[in-house]
Amino acid sequence: MKKQMLGVLAGVVLLGASACSTWDNLSARERSAAIGAGVGAVAGAVVTDGGVLGTIGGAAVGGVVGDQVGK
């Protein structure tokens, strides 16, 4: 169950990233925030064994960190 959930989550993150066909119109800061949110969501899901709050919290923290790194 855990591996299946992780696979689904990774697929959703990859699908979401591929749906951003207008990466050219994003600034470096916006791209960093989007990538950070994706990485944070996956990390939060792994740490909390697929917990919804952990995934959302990881995405939020990852987005903020990515935003700051992209400055």
PDB file of N, CA, C, O and CB in Angstrom:
ATOM      1  N   MET A   1       0.817  -1.190   0.000  1.00  0.00           N
ATOM      2  CA  MET A   1       0.000   0.000   0.000  1.00  0.00           C
ATOM      3  C   MET A   1       0.864   1.259   0.000  1.00  0.00           C
ATOM      4  O   MET A   1       0.587   2.209  -0.731  1.00  0.00           O
ATOM      5  CB  MET A   1      -0.931  -0.005   1.198  1.00  0.00           C
ATOM      6  N   LYS A   2       1.922   1.261   0.830  1.00  0.00           N
ATOM      7  CA  LYS A   2       2.792   2.422   0.938  1.00  0.00           C
ATOM      8  C   LYS A   2       3.497   2.705  -0.391  1.00  0.00           C
ATOM      9  O   LYS A   2       3.574   3.855  -0.823  1.00  0.00           O
ATOM     10  CB  LYS A   2       3.821   2.211   2.051  1.00  0.00           C
ATOM     11  N   LYS A   3       4.010   1.658  -1.033  1.00  0.00           N
ATOM     12  CA  LYS A   3       4.701   1.840  -2.311  1.00  0.00           C
ATOM     13  C   LYS A   3       3.733   2.303  -3.391  1.00  0.00           C
ATOM     14  O   LYS A   3       4.087   3.122  -4.239  1.00  0.00           O
ATOM     15  CB  LYS A   3       5.386   0.537  -2.743  1.00  0.00           C
ATOM     16  N   GLN A   4       2.513   1.780  -3.358  1.00  0.00           N
ATOM     17  CA  GLN A   4       1.522   2.171  -4.349  1.00  0.00           C
ATOM     18  C   GLN A   4       1.167   3.648  -4.194  1.00  0.00           C
ATOM     19  O   GLN A   4       1.076   4.378  -5.181  1.00  0.00           O
ATOM     20  CB  GLN A   4       0.263   1.299  -4.222  1.00  0.00           C
ATOM     21  N   MET A   5       0.967   4.081  -2.953  1.00  0.00           N
ATOM     22  CA  MET A   5       0.642   5.484  -2.695  1.00  0.00           C
ATOM     23  C   MET A   5       1.779   6.398  -3.129  1.00  0.00           C
ATOM     24  O   MET A   5       1.549   7.459  -3.709  1.00  0.00           O
ATOM     25  CB  MET A   5       0.335   5.698  -1.213  1.00  0.00           C
ATOM     26  N   LEU A   6       2.997   5.981  -2.845  1.00  0.00           N
ATOM     27  CA  LEU A   6       4.161   6.768  -3.236  1.00  0.00           C
ATOM     28  C   LEU A   6       4.265   6.863  -4.755  1.00  0.00           C
ATOM     29  O   LEU A   6       4.598   7.920  -5.291  1.00  0.00           O
ATOM     30  CB  LEU A   6       5.442   6.156  -2.653  1.00  0.00           C
ATOM     31  N   GLY A   7       3.982   5.768  -5.446  1.00  0.00           N
ATOM     32  CA  GLY A   7       4.011   5.768  -6.903  1.00  0.00           C
ATOM     33  C   GLY A   7       2.963   6.688  -7.493  1.00  0.00           C
ATOM     34  O   GLY A   7       3.224   7.416  -8.451  1.00  0.00           O
ATOM     35  N   VAL A   8       1.775   6.649  -6.913  1.00  0.00           N
ATOM     36  CA  VAL A   8       0.698   7.523  -7.385  1.00  0.00           C
ATOM     37  C   VAL A   8       1.061   8.980  -7.153  1.00  0.00           C
ATOM     38  O   VAL A   8       0.856   9.825  -8.024  1.00  0.00           O
ATOM     39  CB  VAL A   8      -0.629   7.186  -6.681  1.00  0.00           C
ATOM     40  N   LEU A   9       1.600   9.271  -5.978  1.00  0.00           N
ATOM     41  CA  LEU A   9       1.987  10.646  -5.665  1.00  0.00           C
ATOM     42  C   LEU A   9       3.090  11.142  -6.595  1.00  0.00           C
ATOM     43  O   LEU A   9       3.035  12.273  -7.077  1.00  0.00           O
ATOM     44  CB  LEU A   9       2.445  10.749  -4.212  1.00  0.00           C
ATOM     45  N   ALA A  10       4.081  10.308  -6.845  1.00  0.00           N
ATOM     46  CA  ALA A  10       5.152  10.693  -7.765  1.00  0.00           C
ATOM     47  C   ALA A  10       4.603  10.932  -9.165  1.00  0.00           C
ATOM     48  O   ALA A  10       5.027  11.863  -9.850  1.00  0.00           O
ATOM     49  CB  ALA A  10       6.241   9.614  -7.803  1.00  0.00           C
ATOM     50  N   GLY A  11       3.664  10.098  -9.589  1.00  0.00           N
ATOM     51  CA  GLY A  11       3.044  10.277 -10.900  1.00  0.00           C
ATOM     52  C   GLY A  11       2.278  11.580 -10.998  1.00  0.00           C
ATOM     53  O   GLY A  11       2.330  12.263 -12.021  1.00  0.00           O
ATOM     54  N   VAL A  12       1.567  11.927  -9.938  1.00  0.00           N
ATOM     55  CA  VAL A  12       0.799  13.177  -9.930  1.00  0.00           C
ATOM     56  C   VAL A  12       1.740  14.375  -9.995  1.00  0.00           C
ATOM     57  O   VAL A  12       1.473  15.340 -10.712  1.00  0.00           O
ATOM     58  CB  VAL A  12      -0.093  13.265  -8.669  1.00  0.00           C
ATOM     59  N   VAL A  13       2.843  14.313  -9.247  1.00  0.00           N
ATOM     60  CA  VAL A  13       3.812  15.411  -9.267  1.00  0.00           C
ATOM     61  C   VAL A  13       4.427  15.549 -10.656  1.00  0.00           C
ATOM     62  O   VAL A  13       4.563  16.661 -11.167  1.00  0.00           O
ATOM     63  CB  VAL A  13       4.917  15.182  -8.213  1.00  0.00           C
ATOM     64  N   LEU A  14       4.794  14.439 -11.262  1.00  0.00           N
ATOM     65  CA  LEU A  14       5.378  14.493 -12.605  1.00  0.00           C
ATOM     66  C   LEU A  14       4.372  14.988 -13.636  1.00  0.00           C
ATOM     67  O   LEU A  14       4.718  15.765 -14.526  1.00  0.00           O
ATOM     68  CB  LEU A  14       5.899  13.118 -13.011  1.00  0.00           C
ATOM     69  N   LEU A  15       3.150  14.543 -13.516  1.00  0.00           N
ATOM     70  CA  LEU A  15       2.108  15.002 -14.436  1.00  0.00           C
ATOM     71  C   LEU A  15       1.872  16.501 -14.278  1.00  0.00           C
ATOM     72  O   LEU A  15       1.712  17.223 -15.262  1.00  0.00           O
ATOM     73  CB  LEU A  15       0.799  14.231 -14.197  1.00  0.00           C
ATOM     74  N   GLY A  16       1.853  16.952 -13.035  1.00  0.00           N
ATOM     75  CA  GLY A  16       1.670  18.385 -12.792  1.00  0.00           C
ATOM     76  C   GLY A  16       2.809  19.207 -13.358  1.00  0.00           C
ATOM     77  O   GLY A  16       2.591  20.282 -13.917  1.00  0.00           O
ATOM     78  N   ALA A  17       4.035  18.698 -13.212  1.00  0.00           N
ATOM     79  CA  ALA A  17       5.188  19.426 -13.746  1.00  0.00           C
ATOM     80  C   ALA A  17       5.172  19.436 -15.271  1.00  0.00           C
ATOM     81  O   ALA A  17       5.529  20.438 -15.890  1.00  0.00           O
ATOM     82  CB  ALA A  17       6.496  18.805 -13.239  1.00  0.00           C
ATOM     83  N   SER A  18       4.761  18.329 -15.874  1.00  0.00           N
ATOM     84  CA  SER A  18       4.736  18.284 -17.336  1.00  0.00           C
ATOM     85  C   SER A  18       3.602  19.133 -17.895  1.00  0.00           C
ATOM     86  O   SER A  18       3.659  19.573 -19.043  1.00  0.00           O
ATOM     87  CB  SER A  18       4.597  16.840 -17.822  1.00  0.00           C
ATOM     88  N   ALA A  19       2.575  19.364 -17.087  1.00  0.00           N
ATOM     89  CA  ALA A  19       1.467  20.195 -17.541  1.00  0.00           C
ATOM     90  C   ALA A  19       1.860  21.667 -17.626  1.00  0.00           C
ATOM     91  O   ALA A  19       1.184  22.450 -18.292  1.00  0.00           O
ATOM     92  CB  ALA A  19       0.278  20.030 -16.611  1.00  0.00           C
ATOM     93  N   CYS A  20       2.921  22.038 -16.974  1.00  0.00           N
ATOM     94  CA  CYS A  20       3.402  23.424 -17.028  1.00  0.00           C
ATOM     95  C   CYS A  20       4.180  23.622 -18.323  1.00  0.00           C
ATOM     96  O   CYS A  20       5.409  23.691 -18.319  1.00  0.00           O
ATOM     97  CB  CYS A  20       4.295  23.765 -15.785  1.00  0.00           C
ATOM     98  N   SER A  21       3.462  23.712 -19.410  1.00  0.00           N
ATOM     99  CA  SER A  21       4.119  23.831 -20.709  1.00  0.00           C
ATOM    100  C   SER A  21       4.656  25.238 -20.946  1.00  0.00           C
ATOM    101  O   SER A  21       5.350  25.474 -21.934  1.00  0.00           O
ATOM    102  CB  SER A  21       3.154  23.454 -21.819  1.00  0.00           C
ATOM    103  N   THR A  22       4.354  26.147 -20.080  1.00  0.00           N
ATOM    104  CA  THR A  22       4.813  27.522 -20.247  1.00  0.00           C
ATOM    105  C   THR A  22       5.921  27.861 -19.258  1.00  0.00           C
ATOM    106  O   THR A  22       5.936  28.950 -18.685  1.00  0.00           O
ATOM    107  CB  THR A  22       3.650  28.492 -20.081  1.00  0.00           C
ATOM    108  N   TRP A  23       6.847  26.928 -19.057  1.00  0.00           N
ATOM    109  CA  TRP A  23       7.976  27.189 -18.161  1.00  0.00           C
ATOM    110  C   TRP A  23       8.762  28.415 -18.626  1.00  0.00           C
ATOM    111  O   TRP A  23       9.391  29.087 -17.809  1.00  0.00           O
ATOM    112  CB  TRP A  23       8.902  25.959 -18.087  1.00  0.00           C
ATOM    113  N   ASP A  24       8.735  28.712 -19.918  1.00  0.00           N
ATOM    114  CA  ASP A  24       9.490  29.846 -20.439  1.00  0.00           C
ATOM    115  C   ASP A  24       8.967  31.175 -19.896  1.00  0.00           C
ATOM    116  O   ASP A  24       9.721  32.141 -19.773  1.00  0.00           O
ATOM    117  CB  ASP A  24       9.437  29.852 -21.959  1.00  0.00           C
ATOM    118  N   ASN A  25       7.683  31.220 -19.573  1.00  0.00           N
ATOM    119  CA  ASN A  25       7.094  32.460 -19.080  1.00  0.00           C
ATOM    120  C   ASN A  25       7.267  32.641 -17.577  1.00  0.00           C
ATOM    121  O   ASN A  25       6.927  33.697 -17.044  1.00  0.00           O
ATOM    122  CB  ASN A  25       5.633  32.501 -19.425  1.00  0.00           C
ATOM    123  N   LEU A  26       7.787  31.634 -16.886  1.00  0.00           N
ATOM    124  CA  LEU A  26       7.982  31.727 -15.446  1.00  0.00           C
ATOM    125  C   LEU A  26       9.366  32.276 -15.132  1.00  0.00           C
ATOM    126  O   LEU A  26      10.338  32.018 -15.842  1.00  0.00           O
ATOM    127  CB  LEU A  26       7.789  30.357 -14.786  1.00  0.00           C
ATOM    128  N   SER A  27       9.425  33.034 -14.056  1.00  0.00           N
ATOM    129  CA  SER A  27      10.732  33.510 -13.606  1.00  0.00           C
ATOM    130  C   SER A  27      11.461  32.371 -12.900  1.00  0.00           C
ATOM    131  O   SER A  27      10.862  31.341 -12.594  1.00  0.00           O
ATOM    132  CB  SER A  27      10.586  34.742 -12.662  1.00  0.00           C
ATOM    133  N   ALA A  28      12.730  32.554 -12.648  1.00  0.00           N
ATOM    134  CA  ALA A  28      13.517  31.531 -11.961  1.00  0.00           C
ATOM    135  C   ALA A  28      12.954  31.293 -10.563  1.00  0.00           C
ATOM    136  O   ALA A  28      12.962  30.165 -10.071  1.00  0.00           O
ATOM    137  CB  ALA A  28      15.007  31.945 -11.881  1.00  0.00           C
ATOM    138  N   ARG A  29      12.477  32.330  -9.940  1.00  0.00           N
ATOM    139  CA  ARG A  29      11.910  32.207  -8.595  1.00  0.00           C
ATOM    140  C   ARG A  29      10.632  31.375  -8.610  1.00  0.00           C
ATOM    141  O   ARG A  29      10.423  30.545  -7.726  1.00  0.00           O
ATOM    142  CB  ARG A  29      11.624  33.594  -8.006  1.00  0.00           C
ATOM    143  N   GLU A  30       9.781  31.589  -9.604  1.00  0.00           N
ATOM    144  CA  GLU A  30       8.540  30.818  -9.719  1.00  0.00           C
ATOM    145  C   GLU A  30       8.819  29.351 -10.028  1.00  0.00           C
ATOM    146  O   GLU A  30       8.168  28.461  -9.483  1.00  0.00           O
ATOM    147  CB  GLU A  30       7.644  31.416 -10.802  1.00  0.00           C
ATOM    148  N   ARG A  31       9.780  29.107 -10.898  1.00  0.00           N
ATOM    149  CA  ARG A  31      10.155  27.714 -11.202  1.00  0.00           C
ATOM    150  C   ARG A  31      10.697  27.023  -9.968  1.00  0.00           C
ATOM    151  O   ARG A  31      10.349  25.873  -9.698  1.00  0.00           O
ATOM    152  CB  ARG A  31      11.199  27.663 -12.329  1.00  0.00           C
ATOM    153  N   SER A  32      11.543  27.706  -9.219  1.00  0.00           N
ATOM    154  CA  SER A  32      12.105  27.127  -8.005  1.00  0.00           C
ATOM    155  C   SER A  32      11.016  26.818  -6.986  1.00  0.00           C
ATOM    156  O   SER A  32      11.075  25.792  -6.308  1.00  0.00           O
ATOM    157  CB  SER A  32      13.138  28.068  -7.397  1.00  0.00           C
ATOM    158  N   ALA A  33      10.028  27.690  -6.873  1.00  0.00           N
ATOM    159  CA  ALA A  33       8.927  27.458  -5.939  1.00  0.00           C
ATOM    160  C   ALA A  33       8.102  26.244  -6.353  1.00  0.00           C
ATOM    161  O   ALA A  33       7.710  25.442  -5.506  1.00  0.00           O
ATOM    162  CB  ALA A  33       8.030  28.697  -5.850  1.00  0.00           C
ATOM    163  N   ALA A  34       7.837  26.106  -7.644  1.00  0.00           N
ATOM    164  CA  ALA A  34       7.062  24.963  -8.132  1.00  0.00           C
ATOM    165  C   ALA A  34       7.817  23.649  -7.933  1.00  0.00           C
ATOM    166  O   ALA A  34       7.233  22.653  -7.505  1.00  0.00           O
ATOM    167  CB  ALA A  34       6.719  25.148  -9.614  1.00  0.00           C
ATOM    168  N   ILE A  35       9.086  23.647  -8.237  1.00  0.00           N
ATOM    169  CA  ILE A  35       9.894  22.444  -8.047  1.00  0.00           C
ATOM    170  C   ILE A  35      10.016  22.116  -6.564  1.00  0.00           C
ATOM    171  O   ILE A  35       9.926  20.951  -6.175  1.00  0.00           O
ATOM    172  CB  ILE A  35      11.291  22.622  -8.672  1.00  0.00           C
ATOM    173  N   GLY A  36      10.219  23.133  -5.740  1.00  0.00           N
ATOM    174  CA  GLY A  36      10.306  22.920  -4.298  1.00  0.00           C
ATOM    175  C   GLY A  36       9.021  22.354  -3.724  1.00  0.00           C
ATOM    176  O   GLY A  36       9.059  21.496  -2.841  1.00  0.00           O
ATOM    177  N   ALA A  37       7.884  22.824  -4.215  1.00  0.00           N
ATOM    178  CA  ALA A  37       6.600  22.304  -3.742  1.00  0.00           C
ATOM    179  C   ALA A  37       6.435  20.837  -4.106  1.00  0.00           C
ATOM    180  O   ALA A  37       5.932  20.049  -3.305  1.00  0.00           O
ATOM    181  CB  ALA A  37       5.445  23.118  -4.323  1.00  0.00           C
ATOM    182  N   GLY A  38       6.853  20.472  -5.297  1.00  0.00           N
ATOM    183  CA  GLY A  38       6.770  19.064  -5.713  1.00  0.00           C
ATOM    184  C   GLY A  38       7.673  18.172  -4.892  1.00  0.00           C
ATOM    185  O   GLY A  38       7.255  17.108  -4.434  1.00  0.00           O
ATOM    186  N   VAL A  39       8.896  18.597  -4.706  1.00  0.00           N
ATOM    187  CA  VAL A  39       9.847  17.816  -3.914  1.00  0.00           C
ATOM    188  C   VAL A  39       9.385  17.744  -2.455  1.00  0.00           C
ATOM    189  O   VAL A  39       9.486  16.694  -1.821  1.00  0.00           O
ATOM    190  CB  VAL A  39      11.267  18.433  -4.003  1.00  0.00           C
ATOM    191  N   GLY A  40       8.886  18.848  -1.934  1.00  0.00           N
ATOM    192  CA  GLY A  40       8.399  18.869  -0.563  1.00  0.00           C
ATOM    193  C   GLY A  40       7.193  17.960  -0.363  1.00  0.00           C
ATOM    194  O   GLY A  40       7.067  17.313   0.677  1.00  0.00           O
ATOM    195  N   ALA A  41       6.311  17.908  -1.348  1.00  0.00           N
ATOM    196  CA  ALA A  41       5.143  17.027  -1.251  1.00  0.00           C
ATOM    197  C   ALA A  41       5.565  15.566  -1.196  1.00  0.00           C
ATOM    198  O   ALA A  41       5.046  14.793  -0.390  1.00  0.00           O
ATOM    199  CB  ALA A  41       4.198  17.255  -2.438  1.00  0.00           C
ATOM    200  N   VAL A  42       6.497  15.194  -2.043  1.00  0.00           N
ATOM    201  CA  VAL A  42       6.982  13.808  -2.035  1.00  0.00           C
ATOM    202  C   VAL A  42       7.690  13.504  -0.719  1.00  0.00           C
ATOM    203  O   VAL A  42       7.474  12.442  -0.134  1.00  0.00           O
ATOM    204  CB  VAL A  42       7.937  13.554  -3.227  1.00  0.00           C
ATOM    205  N   ALA A  43       8.523  14.412  -0.252  1.00  0.00           N
ATOM    206  CA  ALA A  43       9.238  14.193   1.010  1.00  0.00           C
ATOM    207  C   ALA A  43       8.256  14.107   2.176  1.00  0.00           C
ATOM    208  O   ALA A  43       8.413  13.255   3.050  1.00  0.00           O
ATOM    209  CB  ALA A  43      10.261  15.322   1.259  1.00  0.00           C
ATOM    210  N   GLY A  44       7.258  14.967   2.201  1.00  0.00           N
ATOM    211  CA  GLY A  44       6.261  14.927   3.262  1.00  0.00           C
ATOM    212  C   GLY A  44       5.464  13.639   3.256  1.00  0.00           C
ATOM    213  O   GLY A  44       5.127  13.107   4.314  1.00  0.00           O
ATOM    214  N   ALA A  45       5.159  13.133   2.068  1.00  0.00           N
ATOM    215  CA  ALA A  45       4.436  11.868   1.970  1.00  0.00           C
ATOM    216  C   ALA A  45       5.287  10.707   2.451  1.00  0.00           C
ATOM    217  O   ALA A  45       4.783   9.794   3.105  1.00  0.00           O
ATOM    218  CB  ALA A  45       3.986  11.623   0.538  1.00  0.00           C
ATOM    219  N   VAL A  46       6.558  10.736   2.136  1.00  0.00           N
ATOM    220  CA  VAL A  46       7.449   9.659   2.571  1.00  0.00           C
ATOM    221  C   VAL A  46       7.604   9.663   4.083  1.00  0.00           C
ATOM    222  O   VAL A  46       7.541   8.611   4.719  1.00  0.00           O
ATOM    223  CB  VAL A  46       8.821   9.790   1.900  1.00  0.00           C
ATOM    224  N   VAL A  47       7.805  10.837   4.660  1.00  0.00           N
ATOM    225  CA  VAL A  47       8.041  10.939   6.095  1.00  0.00           C
ATOM    226  C   VAL A  47       6.797  10.524   6.888  1.00  0.00           C
ATOM    227  O   VAL A  47       6.918   9.894   7.938  1.00  0.00           O
ATOM    228  CB  VAL A  47       8.454  12.369   6.464  1.00  0.00           C
ATOM    229  N   THR A  48       5.609  10.871   6.396  1.00  0.00           N
ATOM    230  CA  THR A  48       4.378  10.582   7.134  1.00  0.00           C
ATOM    231  C   THR A  48       3.659   9.348   6.614  1.00  0.00           C
ATOM    232  O   THR A  48       2.480   9.159   6.912  1.00  0.00           O
ATOM    233  CB  THR A  48       3.448  11.768   7.069  1.00  0.00           C
ATOM    234  N   ASP A  49       4.328   8.515   5.855  1.00  0.00           N
ATOM    235  CA  ASP A  49       3.742   7.295   5.285  1.00  0.00           C
ATOM    236  C   ASP A  49       2.476   7.585   4.487  1.00  0.00           C
ATOM    237  O   ASP A  49       1.483   6.868   4.617  1.00  0.00           O
ATOM    238  CB  ASP A  49       3.430   6.298   6.391  1.00  0.00           C
ATOM    239  N   GLY A  50       2.504   8.611   3.679  1.00  0.00           N
ATOM    240  CA  GLY A  50       1.383   8.942   2.803  1.00  0.00           C
ATOM    241  C   GLY A  50       0.302   9.768   3.462  1.00  0.00           C
ATOM    242  O   GLY A  50      -0.806   9.859   2.935  1.00  0.00           O
ATOM    243  N   GLY A  51       0.591  10.368   4.593  1.00  0.00           N
ATOM    244  CA  GLY A  51      -0.405  11.193   5.275  1.00  0.00           C
ATOM    245  C   GLY A  51      -0.718  12.458   4.490  1.00  0.00           C
ATOM    246  O   GLY A  51       0.171  13.091   3.920  1.00  0.00           O
ATOM    247  N   VAL A  52      -1.986  12.809   4.472  1.00  0.00           N
ATOM    248  CA  VAL A  52      -2.417  13.974   3.696  1.00  0.00           C
ATOM    249  C   VAL A  52      -1.821  15.262   4.258  1.00  0.00           C
ATOM    250  O   VAL A  52      -1.319  16.096   3.504  1.00  0.00           O
ATOM    251  CB  VAL A  52      -3.949  14.069   3.680  1.00  0.00           C
ATOM    252  N   LEU A  53      -1.873  15.423   5.569  1.00  0.00           N
ATOM    253  CA  LEU A  53      -1.341  16.649   6.167  1.00  0.00           C
ATOM    254  C   LEU A  53       0.165  16.761   5.971  1.00  0.00           C
ATOM    255  O   LEU A  53       0.679  17.859   5.755  1.00  0.00           O
ATOM    256  CB  LEU A  53      -1.674  16.699   7.654  1.00  0.00           C
ATOM    257  N   GLY A  54       0.873  15.648   6.044  1.00  0.00           N
ATOM    258  CA  GLY A  54       2.312  15.663   5.808  1.00  0.00           C
ATOM    259  C   GLY A  54       2.644  16.034   4.378  1.00  0.00           C
ATOM    260  O   GLY A  54       3.610  16.752   4.117  1.00  0.00           O
ATOM    261  N   THR A  55       1.833  15.536   3.451  1.00  0.00           N
ATOM    262  CA  THR A  55       2.056  15.850   2.037  1.00  0.00           C
ATOM    263  C   THR A  55       1.792  17.328   1.760  1.00  0.00           C
ATOM    264  O   THR A  55       2.580  17.991   1.085  1.00  0.00           O
ATOM    265  CB  THR A  55       1.157  14.975   1.144  1.00  0.00           C
ATOM    266  N   ILE A  56       0.693  17.832   2.281  1.00  0.00           N
ATOM    267  CA  ILE A  56       0.361  19.244   2.073  1.00  0.00           C
ATOM    268  C   ILE A  56       1.373  20.148   2.782  1.00  0.00           C
ATOM    269  O   ILE A  56       1.813  21.158   2.232  1.00  0.00           O
ATOM    270  CB  ILE A  56      -1.067  19.543   2.581  1.00  0.00           C
ATOM    271  N   GLY A  57       1.730  19.773   3.997  1.00  0.00           N
ATOM    272  CA  GLY A  57       2.720  20.558   4.734  1.00  0.00           C
ATOM    273  C   GLY A  57       4.069  20.556   4.041  1.00  0.00           C
ATOM    274  O   GLY A  57       4.738  21.586   3.977  1.00  0.00           O
ATOM    275  N   GLY A  58       4.472  19.403   3.521  1.00  0.00           N
ATOM    276  CA  GLY A  58       5.734  19.319   2.790  1.00  0.00           C
ATOM    277  C   GLY A  58       5.722  20.167   1.537  1.00  0.00           C
ATOM    278  O   GLY A  58       6.723  20.795   1.190  1.00  0.00           O
ATOM    279  N   ALA A  59       4.578  20.184   0.853  1.00  0.00           N
ATOM    280  CA  ALA A  59       4.464  21.015  -0.348  1.00  0.00           C
ATOM    281  C   ALA A  59       4.565  22.494   0.004  1.00  0.00           C
ATOM    282  O   ALA A  59       5.207  23.265  -0.708  1.00  0.00           O
ATOM    283  CB  ALA A  59       3.139  20.733  -1.074  1.00  0.00           C
ATOM    284  N   ALA A  60       3.930  22.884   1.101  1.00  0.00           N
ATOM    285  CA  ALA A  60       3.969  24.287   1.506  1.00  0.00           C
ATOM    286  C   ALA A  60       5.380  24.713   1.898  1.00  0.00           C
ATOM    287  O   ALA A  60       5.867  25.759   1.471  1.00  0.00           O
ATOM    288  CB  ALA A  60       3.008  24.530   2.669  1.00  0.00           C
ATOM    289  N   VAL A  61       6.026  23.887   2.715  1.00  0.00           N
ATOM    290  CA  VAL A  61       7.386  24.224   3.135  1.00  0.00           C
ATOM    291  C   VAL A  61       8.334  24.201   1.950  1.00  0.00           C
ATOM    292  O   VAL A  61       9.181  25.084   1.814  1.00  0.00           O
ATOM    293  CB  VAL A  61       7.873  23.258   4.219  1.00  0.00           C
ATOM    294  N   GLY A  62       8.198  23.192   1.086  1.00  0.00           N
ATOM    295  CA  GLY A  62       9.065  23.108  -0.095  1.00  0.00           C
ATOM    296  C   GLY A  62       8.872  24.288  -1.037  1.00  0.00           C
ATOM    297  O   GLY A  62       9.832  24.776  -1.633  1.00  0.00           O
ATOM    298  N   GLY A  63       7.630  24.746  -1.171  1.00  0.00           N
ATOM    299  CA  GLY A  63       7.382  25.912  -2.019  1.00  0.00           C
ATOM    300  C   GLY A  63       8.027  27.170  -1.488  1.00  0.00           C
ATOM    301  O   GLY A  63       8.581  27.965  -2.249  1.00  0.00           O
ATOM    302  N   VAL A  64       7.956  27.351  -0.183  1.00  0.00           N
ATOM    303  CA  VAL A  64       8.586  28.531   0.439  1.00  0.00           C
ATOM    304  C   VAL A  64      10.101  28.464   0.305  1.00  0.00           C
ATOM    305  O   VAL A  64      10.744  29.457  -0.036  1.00  0.00           O
ATOM    306  CB  VAL A  64       8.192  28.639   1.930  1.00  0.00           C
ATOM    307  N   VAL A  65      10.675  27.282   0.578  1.00  0.00           N
ATOM    308  CA  VAL A  65      12.125  27.129   0.458  1.00  0.00           C
ATOM    309  C   VAL A  65      12.558  27.348  -0.986  1.00  0.00           C
ATOM    310  O   VAL A  65      13.542  28.044  -1.238  1.00  0.00           O
ATOM    311  CB  VAL A  65      12.570  25.734   0.947  1.00  0.00           C
ATOM    312  N   GLY A  66      11.837  26.764  -1.929  1.00  0.00           N
ATOM    313  CA  GLY A  66      12.160  26.957  -3.340  1.00  0.00           C
ATOM    314  C   GLY A  66      12.077  28.412  -3.767  1.00  0.00           C
ATOM    315  O   GLY A  66      12.899  28.891  -4.549  1.00  0.00           O
ATOM    316  N   ASP A  67      11.076  29.109  -3.247  1.00  0.00           N
ATOM    317  CA  ASP A  67      10.939  30.539  -3.536  1.00  0.00           C
ATOM    318  C   ASP A  67      12.139  31.327  -3.044  1.00  0.00           C
ATOM    319  O   ASP A  67      12.645  32.204  -3.745  1.00  0.00           O
ATOM    320  CB  ASP A  67       9.670  31.088  -2.904  1.00  0.00           C
ATOM    321  N   GLN A  68      12.590  31.016  -1.844  1.00  0.00           N
ATOM    322  CA  GLN A  68      13.731  31.731  -1.272  1.00  0.00           C
ATOM    323  C   GLN A  68      15.036  31.388  -1.993  1.00  0.00           C
ATOM    324  O   GLN A  68      15.901  32.249  -2.160  1.00  0.00           O
ATOM    325  CB  GLN A  68      13.859  31.408   0.215  1.00  0.00           C
ATOM    326  N   VAL A  69      15.174  30.144  -2.416  1.00  0.00           N
ATOM    327  CA  VAL A  69      16.382  29.733  -3.135  1.00  0.00           C
ATOM    328  C   VAL A  69      16.419  30.413  -4.512  1.00  0.00           C
ATOM    329  O   VAL A  69      17.490  30.759  -5.009  1.00  0.00           O
ATOM    330  CB  VAL A  69      16.434  28.179  -3.286  1.00  0.00           C
ATOM    331  N   GLY A  70      15.249  30.599  -5.118  1.00  0.00           N
ATOM    332  CA  GLY A  70      15.196  31.175  -6.453  1.00  0.00           C
ATOM    333  C   GLY A  70      15.395  32.680  -6.515  1.00  0.00           C
ATOM    334  O   GLY A  70      15.380  33.258  -7.602  1.00  0.00           O
ATOM    335  N   LYS A  71      15.581  33.323  -5.371  1.00  0.00           N
ATOM    336  CA  LYS A  71      15.760  34.783  -5.354  1.00  0.00           C
ATOM    337  C   LYS A  71      16.981  35.214  -6.135  1.00  0.00           C
ATOM    338  O   LYS A  71      17.271  36.407  -6.218  1.00  0.00           O
ATOM    339  CB  LYS A  71      15.872  35.286  -3.928  1.00  0.00           C
TER     340      LYS A  71
END
